[in-house]
Amino acid sequence: MKNIFLLISILIITTFLFWRCEKESDQDDEKPVINMEMSGSFPLPCDTLFKGDSFIFKAVFTDNVELGSFNLELHHNFDHHTHGSHVESCEMESIKEPVNPFYLNESFTIPTGLTSYNAQIEVPIPADADTGDYHFMVKLTDKEGWQAWQSVSVKVL
């Protein structure tokens, strides 16, 4: 009787361990990828945007399992702050106080089931926006909640 109990216990434990290992391997543990360096991407580091005009944001997003959503943010950098991801060195204007800075913070849902998405979003710049140094940030989240982000310095004239 003890041998049968021991055999059943070992079988149950082994089955649970194999089932558990299989479940863990199915987990999405990779961040999505933002590609803003392909041909046609915009904006690139140190690009100029013009107030009163629109520009088309272009990038490719990929994920190993499924994409979720993305967020675009454009904010002034009149105080010369950093976000730790800038590798470019753009010529900057003097530090100044904002009067009417342009600010964009908008989120977009990516269609369900995609592992690759070509983002193209039109972004209008108001004619009365302050000119100067800005940061353009892209945040990408996959369905599991992993997030990647990238920012570039741009100038609004």
N, C-alpha and C positions, 0 to 999 in steps of 0.2 A: 504494500500500500504506500509506504514511504517513497519507493522508487517511482511509482506512478505520479504521485504528487510532485516530486522533484522534477520529473520529466515534463509535466504539464507546466510547472512554474518556469522552467527554462524556455520552453516553447513560447509561452506568453511574453516573457521578457525579450526574447530574441525578435519576435514579431513586432513588438512595440518599438524596439531600437531601430529596426530596418524601416518601419513606417515613419518614424521620427526623422531619420536621415533623409528619406525621400522628400518629406515635406519641407525640410530646411533648404534643400537644394533648389526647390521651386521658388524660393523667395527672391524678390527683386532687391538687390543690394548695391546697385550701380546708379550713379547720378546720370541724368540726361546730359546731352552735349549740345552746346550752342556753337555753330560754325558761322562766324562773321568775317571769315577770311577767304571765302570762295570768290570766284569771279562774279561781279555784280552786287556783292554785299554793300550795304549802306546803312548807316554811316560808318566810315573807317576812322581810325584815330586821326585827330587834327583836321577833319573835314569842316567845311564851312556850310552853315545853314542860313537861309535868308528870311528875315522877318517879312511877313506879308505873303510868303510863298508856302508851299507844301513840299515835303520830301517823302519818298517811299522807303520805309524801313524794309530791308531785305536780309534774311538770314535763313539758314537751314537748321532745324532742330532734329535730333535723333535720340532714341532710347532703346535699350536692349529688350524691354517688354512692352511698354505702352506710354505714350506721352499724355500729359494732362492739360496744362494751361501755361500761359506766359504773361508776363507783365512788362510794360515799357514805362520807363520813368525818365524824364528830362528835367533837370533842375540846374539852377545857376551855381557857378563856382567862383563867385566874385571874391570869396575869402581864401581861395587857393587850398581848400581842404582836399583830402585824398580818400580813396576807398580801398587802397591796398592792392588793387588789381591793375593799376595803370603801369604799363611798361614804356609807353611812349613819352616823349618829351616835346610838348607843343609850346610854341611861343605864347606867353600869357600876358594879358594886360595887367595894369596895376590893380591892387586890391581896391574895391569900391563898395559902397553901400547900395543895395538894390532899391530901385524905385518902383518898377513894374516888371519884375522878372517873370519869364515864362516858366510854367510848371505843368508837367504832364505826368499823370500816374493812372494808367489804364490797363486793365486785365482782359485777356482774351482766352476763350476756351478752344482747345484743339479738338477736332472731331474724334469721336471714340474709335479705338482700335488701331490707331496709327503709331508706327514706330519711327516714321520720318515725316517731316512737315516743312514745306517751303513757306515761310512767313513773309507776307508782303502787306504792310499796313501803311496807309497814307496818314501822315502827321502834319497838320497845318500849324504854322508858326504865326501868331497874331502880329499884325502890322505895328502895334504899339508896344511890343515886348522890348525889354532892355537888351541892348547889344552887349556882347562880351563872352566870357568863358562859361561853358556849361558842361555838365556830365550827362551822357546818354547811357542809361543802364537797362539791361535785359535780364530778367529773371525767368528761368524755365523750371517747371515742376512736372515730374512724371506722376502717373496714377498712384504710385505707392507713396508719394510725398517727398521723394528725393528732389533736391533743388540744386541747380547750377546758376551762376550769374556771371555776367561780364559787363564791364563798363568801358566807355571810351570818352576821351575829352574831345569836345567839338567847340566851335565858335559860332555864335549867332551874330550876323551883321544886318 
